[in-house]
Amino acid sequence: MRYLVGIDGGGTRTTVVLATADGVELHRHVGPAGLVDPAAPTASARVVVDLVRDAVAKAGVSGPARALCAGLAGVEHEANRTVVRQALEAARLAEQVTVVSDGQAAVEGAMGEGPALLLLAGTGSIAYAKDRAGAVKRCGGWGMVLGDEGSAYGTARSALAAALHAFDGRGPATSLLAALMAETGAATPRGLPAWAGRASKADVAALTRIVEAEALAGDAVALQLLHAAARALAEHLPPLVAWIAERADNVSPLPLVCFGGMFRIKGFERLTREAVERMLPGITTSHGPAADAATGAVRLAQASFAEATANRTSASQPLAGTA
C-alpha cells in the first residue's frame, strides 16, 4: 500500500500519523520530543526517522511513503529546516519530503475556511490568525528565553519561582514548595535551582501537572498561576484580531481553536476563553475545527504529493504544435 506520513514534533512528544493517499488515517504512533535543537538539528531527524520506521512496522505497510511532511518545533530558521529535510531524505522514508514548523502544521489541521484564531500552548506558546483569503499571521513564539508566555514551560518556571519566593518570605505560602521538592527530588528548597539548571525544557514543562494538582486542591498561588497563564495567552490575540479587521473581514463571531497540553489542564481552556473575551469586548469566540497538527501535516504531505504529480504530468505532455 502506498501511504502518506504526517509528523507533529514538539517540545514534549512527537506524533506520527500514517494515512492513505486520500488522507484517511491508518495508524498513529507517539514518541519522544521532536523539538529541533539549533546546536544539533540532525538529532531531531534521527528521532523522526526511528519513529516513522516503528510506525510503518506496526501498521504493516511497506516501501517508502508517497510523501512525508514533518511539522517540527525549531525549524523556523531556513538552515535548520534544510539540514533536517536532507537527513530525512537520506533515510529514504518517502518519495517526497517536506519540513515545516509545528505551527504551520497546526494551522493546517486546526483552521477551517474563513477567518479564525489559533492558540498553541504546549511546552511553548504561539498564536496564529488566518484571514478570509487564507493569509496567516503569527504572534509570539519567541522561545523559552524571550517568550513562551502562558506555556507549560513558562507556567512551571513561574511555579518554581513562586515556591522559592514563599521560602524566602517574599511571597505567599504555597503547597507548591513541598510538591515541587517531592517531584524533583530536591532535599531542600535550595535544590530546586540546581534541578532546574540540569533539566530539559520538557522536564520543566512537565511540572505543570503539579500546578494543576495543587490548584485543584485549593492552593491560591497555583490557581493564580493558571489565571496568569490564561491572561498571557489571551494577550497574543488583540493584535491578530486587529489584523483580521484591517483586511475588511467580519470578526465576530470568530472561531478560536485551542491546542496543546496546557488546554488539557482541567478548566484552563475556559479560563483562557474568558480572558480573551474580557480583552476583546464585542468579539465572540466560538469553538473552531479540531483536527490536530499531525493531521495537518498529513494534509500538507497530500498537497505536496498532488503538486509533484501535477508537475510530472505537465512535464510529460508534448508542447503545443509538436508531433
Phi and psi in degrees as a GROMACS rama.xvg file:
@    title "Ramachandran Plot"
@    xaxis  label "Phi"
@    yaxis  label "Psi"
@TYPE xy
-87.3655  142.06  ARG-2
-146.962  171.565  TYR-3
-115.501  155.812  LEU-4
-127.092  128.84  VAL-5
-120.927  136.477  GLY-6
-130.71  132.347  ILE-7
-117.222  107.823  ASP-8
-112.875  110.432  GLY-9
-114.414  -165.815  GLY-10
-78.9257  -10.9263  GLY-11
-114.888  -41.6649  THR-12
-150.352  166.043  ARG-13
-123.419  132.237  THR-14
-113.725  128.06  THR-15
-111.921  128.156  VAL-16
-119.349  128.338  VAL-17
-99.9772  136.806  LEU-18
-140.644  159.502  ALA-19
-70.4237  171.209  THR-20
-61.5855  -24.6523  ALA-21
-97.564  14.8749  ASP-22
90.4416  7.04991  GLY-23
-79.7133  125.473  VAL-24
-66.2466  132.688  GLU-25
-103.778  -40.9017  LEU-26
-157.616  146.086  HIS-27
-129.131  134.499  ARG-28
-136.285  134.35  HIS-29
-120.03  137.7  VAL-30
-145.637  -162.127  GLY-31
-69.5599  174.05  PRO-32
-56.2644  142.677  ALA-33
-112.983  14.7136  GLY-34
-57.2265  130.298  LEU-35
-86.0517  119.915  VAL-36
-86.3548  120.046  ASP-37
-57.1432  -26.1467  PRO-38
-76.8365  -20.04  ALA-39
-151.618  67.1218  ALA-40
-63.2688  -27.122  PRO-41
-70.8847  -19.0875  THR-42
-61.9123  -41.1228  ALA-43
-64.9126  -38.308  SER-44
-61.1909  -39.5337  ALA-45
-64.3355  -39.4202  ARG-46
-59.8879  -46.4572  VAL-47
-63.9453  -45.0902  VAL-48
-58.5529  -47.283  VAL-49
-62.7053  -41.4436  ASP-50
-67.6057  -41.209  LEU-51
-64.1288  -43.0077  VAL-52
-62.9759  -39.6766  ARG-53
-62.8965  -44.1385  ASP-54
-63.4447  -42.5719  ALA-55
-61.8478  -43.1043  VAL-56
-64.2491  -42.6633  ALA-57
-72.4319  -29.7299  LYS-58
-79.5692  -16.1623  ALA-59
76.369  21.9842  GLY-60
-99.1732  169.087  VAL-61
-143.81  164  SER-62
77.9642  166.082  GLY-63
-68.282  152.224  PRO-64
-69.6504  158.801  ALA-65
-63.4563  -44.3512  ARG-66
-153.654  149.083  ALA-67
-131.326  133.462  LEU-68
-124.082  123.862  CYS-69
-107.78  113.563  ALA-70
-95.7181  106.544  GLY-71
-123.256  138.567  LEU-72
-67.9481  137.519  ALA-73
95.3098  9.5726  GLY-74
-109.973  20.8617  VAL-75
-61.6196  -31.7378  GLU-76
-77.2432  129.066  HIS-77
-57.9041  -38.7512  GLU-78
-62.6897  -43.5656  ALA-79
-64.6244  -42.1053  ASN-80
-62.0363  -40.7163  ARG-81
-66.213  -43.2184  THR-82
-60.6662  -44.9044  VAL-83
-66.7555  -44.094  VAL-84
-60.4551  -44.355  ARG-85
-62.9571  -37.9498  GLN-86
-66.552  -39.2836  ALA-87
-69.4967  -37.7065  LEU-88
-64.119  -40.1508  GLU-89
-64.0681  -27.4872  ALA-90
-77.7919  -8.74935  ALA-91
56.094  44.8159  ARG-92
-80.2423  -25.9419  LEU-93
-154.226  157.267  ALA-94
-69.6521  -32.8106  GLU-95
-129.664  125.161  GLN-96
-121.137  129.359  VAL-97
-126.458  138.246  THR-98
-123.105  124.858  VAL-99
-132.333  172.967  VAL-100
-71.9669  155.797  SER-101
-62.632  -30.5092  ASP-102
-64.1568  -42.1674  GLY-103
-63.5596  -39.6767  GLN-104
-65.4288  -39.1712  ALA-105
-66.1034  -40.6695  ALA-106
-59.3396  -44.7734  VAL-107
-63.4888  -37.9587  GLU-108
-77.8831  -35.1723  GLY-109
-89.2581  -36.033  ALA-110
-95.6447  129.39  MET-111
-86.741  -153.13  GLY-112
-77.7524  147.552  GLU-113
87.664  175.657  GLY-114
-60.4851  143.115  PRO-115
-162.469  161.56  ALA-116
-121.078  148.318  LEU-117
-134.597  125.679  LEU-118
-109.061  122.423  LEU-119
-109.275  120.015  LEU-120
-138.867  90.7918  ALA-121
-117.884  -125.354  GLY-122
-59.4494  -41.7935  THR-123
-113.718  -168.22  GLY-124
-147.265  151.292  SER-125
-166.579  158.141  ILE-126
-130.834  151.888  ALA-127
-134.24  151.2  TYR-128
-127.168  148.337  ALA-129
-128.394  134.529  LYS-130
-93.414  -178.62  ASP-131
-64.3176  -27.5143  ARG-132
-83.7431  -6.27014  ALA-133
96.2235  0.125427  GLY-134
-69.6403  146.061  ALA-135
-122.774  139.001  VAL-136
-129.698  143.512  LYS-137
-112.64  161.116  ARG-138
-144.07  131.346  CYS-139
85.1956  -156.305  GLY-140
76.9211  32.4762  GLY-141
-94.3113  11.8352  TRP-142
87.7891  174.497  GLY-143
-69.1153  -24.271  MET-144
-85.0847  -43.3033  VAL-145
-110.345  -6.22872  LEU-146
-149.832  -135.255  GLY-147
63.3828  29.9258  ASP-148
-63.3561  137.173  GLU-149
77.5545  0.853161  GLY-150
-82.5297  174.146  SER-151
-63.6657  -41.5792  ALA-152
-63.1447  -47.8398  TYR-153
-62.2341  -40.1432  GLY-154
-68.1516  -42.2655  THR-155
-67.672  -38.647  ALA-156
-61.2176  -42.5497  ARG-157
-64.2683  -34.2999  SER-158
-66.69  -41.92  ALA-159
-62.113  -42.3058  LEU-160
-65.0127  -42.3387  ALA-161
-63.1052  -37.7013  ALA-162
-63.565  -42.1459  ALA-163
-72.059  -33.3075  LEU-164
-62.9529  -39.1056  HIS-165
-64.1737  -41.7042  ALA-166
-61.6499  -39.8601  PHE-167
-68.322  -25.7103  ASP-168
91.0363  7.29755  GLY-169
-102.239  12.06  ARG-170
-147.442  163.603  GLY-171
-65.9222  151.755  PRO-172
-60.8675  145.123  ALA-173
-151.011  142.026  THR-174
-69.9023  -9.90344  SER-175
-60.1418  -32.9514  LEU-176
-59.0567  -55.0341  LEU-177
-66.0941  -38.5525  ALA-178
-66.8925  -41.2543  ALA-179
-70.536  -36.7146  LEU-180
-62.4472  -42.9405  MET-181
-64.6611  -40.9297  ALA-182
-68.2043  -39.1593  GLU-183
-90.7762  -10.9055  THR-184
79.681  15.2469  GLY-185
-72.9457  125.691  ALA-186
-72.9098  -30.1072  ALA-187
-137.584  165.195  THR-188
-55.7704  -30.3461  PRO-189
-66.9407  -13.3406  ARG-190
-79.3822  -16.0486  GLY-191
-66.4606  -45.3527  LEU-192
-61.3475  -37.0253  PRO-193
-64.9091  -41.929  ALA-194
-62.3223  -46.9386  TRP-195
-61.9823  -35.0099  ALA-196
-66.6285  -28.8774  GLY-197
-90.0068  -23.4931  ARG-198
-74.1299  150.999  ALA-199
-77.9711  167.19  SER-200
-58.4957  -41.7528  LYS-201
-64.9685  -38.2377  ALA-202
-63.2957  -42.9873  ASP-203
-64.7407  -46.4724  VAL-204
-58.5171  -33.6921  ALA-205
-63.3886  -17.8727  ALA-206
-70.5002  -7.71987  LEU-207
-61.8519  -23.0428  THR-208
-65.6479  -29.0026  ARG-209
-70.7747  -42.0214  ILE-210
-59.8066  -45.0247  VAL-211
-60.4505  -48.1523  GLU-212
-61.4968  -43.4302  ALA-213
-71.1023  -33.8309  GLU-214
-65.0377  -43.3815  ALA-215
-66.3316  -27.1518  LEU-216
-80.8993  -4.93025  ALA-217
103.593  9.02592  GLY-218
-72.0076  123.641  ASP-219
-67.0717  -37.5053  ALA-220
-66.9058  -44.245  VAL-221
-61.3489  -41.0813  ALA-222
-65.4812  -39.442  LEU-223
-62.1639  -36.9613  GLN-224
-63.3581  -38.9822  LEU-225
-69.512  -38.8974  LEU-226
-62.5393  -41.7202  HIS-227
-64.4998  -39.9708  ALA-228
-63.9385  -41.1012  ALA-229
-62.1063  -43.1695  ALA-230
-64.1993  -40.917  ARG-231
-62.7064  -38.9012  ALA-232
-68.706  -42.2947  LEU-233
-60.368  -32.8765  ALA-234
-65.1248  -16.5184  GLU-235
-69.6223  -23.519  HIS-236
-89.4781  -34.75  LEU-237
-52.6218  -44.3497  PRO-238
-65.6273  -28.3135  PRO-239
-74.1263  -39.0996  LEU-240
-64.6998  -40.0581  VAL-241
-62.0026  -39.1713  ALA-242
-63.0251  -43.2156  TRP-243
-62.5043  -44.9434  ILE-244
-62.6949  -37.2161  ALA-245
-62.2696  -23.567  GLU-246
-93.7785  21.1068  ARG-247
62.9989  32.4858  ALA-248
-98.6143  145.681  ASP-249
-70.4596  123.164  ASN-250
-108.04  12.2464  VAL-251
-146.508  129.311  SER-252
-74.3244  150.995  PRO-253
-121.688  119.735  LEU-254
-61.4435  132.204  PRO-255
-123.912  116.899  LEU-256
-101.539  130.703  VAL-257
-115.514  118.216  CYS-258
-124.471  153.154  PHE-259
116.69  165.343  GLY-260
-60.5684  -30.9056  GLY-261
-60.0933  -32.9715  MET-262
-80.4159  -1.46478  PHE-263
-87.3675  -8.36673  ARG-264
-69.8571  132.178  ILE-265
-57.344  122.607  LYS-266
81.7787  -3.44934  GLY-267
-72.6843  -37.0886  PHE-268
-63.3201  -39.1911  GLU-269
-61.2334  -44.0018  ARG-270
-59.3582  -40.9017  LEU-271
-67.9522  -45.8357  THR-272
-63.6825  -37.4059  ARG-273
-63.9239  -41.1324  GLU-274
-64.737  -39.9904  ALA-275
-61.768  -45.4004  VAL-276
-71.7326  -26.1336  GLU-277
-69.6097  -36.9358  ARG-278
-78.6929  -22.2901  MET-279
-124.223  66.0977  LEU-280
-58.9362  136.324  PRO-281
92.1985  -11.4095  GLY-282
-103.58  119.679  ILE-283
-97.5673  125.582  THR-284
-98.1315  135.538  THR-285
-114.004  164.045  SER-286
-76.3925  129.564  HIS-287
-96.4212  -170.666  GLY-288
-57.5674  156.318  PRO-289
-128.136  24.2486  ALA-290
-70.8952  145.117  ALA-291
-90.8278  179.068  ASP-292
-66.4478  -34.643  ALA-293
-64.3396  -39.2447  ALA-294
-66.2106  -38.3039  THR-295
-59.8865  -39.7581  GLY-296
-65.584  -36.43  ALA-297
-60.6552  -43.2573  VAL-298
-62.4693  -39.1214  ARG-299
-67.6337  -38.2219  LEU-300
-62.952  -41.9638  ALA-301
-61.1621  -43.1903  GLN-302
-66.8178  -39.7515  ALA-303
-67.4505  -37.0193  SER-304
-67.2828  -41.9139  PHE-305
-62.4087  -40.593  ALA-306
-65.8552  -43.3374  GLU-307
-63.77  -39.2281  ALA-308
-64.2278  -43.343  THR-309
-63.0066  -39.4407  ALA-310
-65.222  -41.0419  ASN-311
-65.5386  -40.5724  ARG-312
-63.4696  -42.9358  THR-313
-63.1682  -40.5796  SER-314
-68.179  -26.3819  ALA-315
-84.4944  -11.0033  SER-316
-76.4651  138.612  GLN-317
-67.6806  148.559  PRO-318
-65.138  146.421  LEU-319
-56.5203  133.698  ALA-320
88.8598  -1.52727  GLY-321
-98.6243  159.152  THR-322
